[in-house]
């Protein structure tokens, strides 16, 4: 009679922790697929209801995890802070703010490697799924305006951002074990972004990340410079101020016109929204006008995360999230988390010309910045 007591069990039931992580991966993947061209190609409401179902399941999982643990006073105050932010977002029916708060609650119960792994796997699944649908002809391969390759997404910048995020997250996960294949893939992605999909922002991100990686790995003495630390910590504030300056002074000097050319007409668009919809204390709705007399530029959407977030969400939310980003950078320095810091600075720089920085599913940065207030960088896997 054969016995299997010494045999390794190949299959076992996943733990609650595994299910928690897998659910987050599936949620990220679905958000990427749903918010690609799929959303505008297949308009059956079943896909929207499925989207809401994911949010509901995430909410239930957070509640379940929250009420079966003990917390220090500091962490209870952190949860109260998040709850208040969520309530204010709910009052103004601001879905983007509510999702950032919900997902920040969610990742609080994960360590930072689990967060990076979840975003990497979820993004990989989502991008592969959308690209496959495009190859099969179920989603558009090119955009309708300039004919750029988009592989099922609405513009090439989105694909470029996902690709650079994937390789950055992979490098962070392999931080202590870099290899030549990893850098070969990094170079291939940079070439693809610069010459195939022609996404200048993603290419700049790849350059910024590479430079920071080389500096932080081989010249860490630079990080001891107090001025550099202060500059990087305040970088979100600096970029916000520059964005406001360009938005409010467009056309008032030759210098601002030159900046507009350099930023491919972004300053002009920022000025339009700044003049017609000046930032308020709290979120405001932008009235999109499309007729033969007046057309709202971009139909209410435009690039530039700092000015966009400020105009749409107001000084209250913009001030809070910019402050949290600064606090997160400072914490990365404090706890020597230079791997996370490199990705964070790269994404923050990209936010000057792109919108994805404050997204709850396209990048882990804003979620980790919010969760850092609860001590996520100092929490071990055993503690969560």
TANOR-V534628 format. One line per field, one symbol per residue. ss: DSSP state (~ for helix, > for strand, _ for the rest). phi: phi as a letter, one per 30 degrees, with the letter a starting at -180 (. if undefined). psi: psi as a letter, one per 40 degrees, with the letter a starting at -180 (. if undefined). A space follows every 10 residues. Layout:
ss: ???
phi: ???
psi: ???
This chain:
ss: __________ _____~~~~~ ~~~~~~~~~~ ~~~~~~~~~~ ~___~~~~~~ ~~~~~~~~~~ ~~~~~~____ __~~~~~~~~ ~~~~~~~~~~ ~___~~~~~~ ~~~~~~~~__ _~~~~~~~~~ ~~~~~~~~~~ ~~~~~_____ _>______>_ _____~~~~~ ~~~~~~~~~~ ~~~______~ ~~~~~~~~~~ ~~~~~~___~ ~~~~~~~~~~ ~~~~~~~~_~ ~~~~_~~~~~ ~~~_~~~~~~ ~~~~~~~~~_ ___~~~~~~~ ~~___~~~~~ ~~~~~~____ _________> ____>_~~~~ ____~~~~~~ ~~~~~~~~~~ ~~~~~~~~~~ ~~~~___~~~ ~~~~~~~~~~ _____~~~__ ____~~~~~~ ~~___~~~__ ____
phi: .dcbdcdddd bbddddddee dddddddddd ddddcddedc cccedddddd eddddddddd dddddddcbc bdeddddddd dddddddddd echcdddddd ddddeddecb dddddddddd dddddddddd ddddddidbd dbddcciddb hjcdaddddd dedddddddd dddcedbdbd dedddedddd ddddccchcd ddddeddddd dddddddcbd eddddddddd dddceedddd dddddddcce idadeddddd ddchidedde deddddbeec dcebccddcb bdcbbdeihj cadjdddddd ddcidedddd dddddddddd dddechcddd dddddddddd ddcbcdecdd bcaddddddd dddcjddccc dddc
psi: hiifdeihhd hihiiddddd dddddddddd ddddeaedde dgeheddddd dddddddddd ddddddefii iidddddddd dddddddddd defgdddddd ddddddedfi iddddddddd dddddddddd dddddeeeih diiedeeihe feididdddd dddddddddd dddfdefiid dddddddddd ddddedefgd dddddddddd dddddddefe ddeehddddd dddedddddd dddddddeeh eeiddddddd ddefeddddd ddddddgihi diiihhhhhg aedhhhhefe hiigdddddd ddeidddddd dddddddddd ddddefgddd dddddddddd edeieedeie eeiedddddd dddefdeehi ddd.
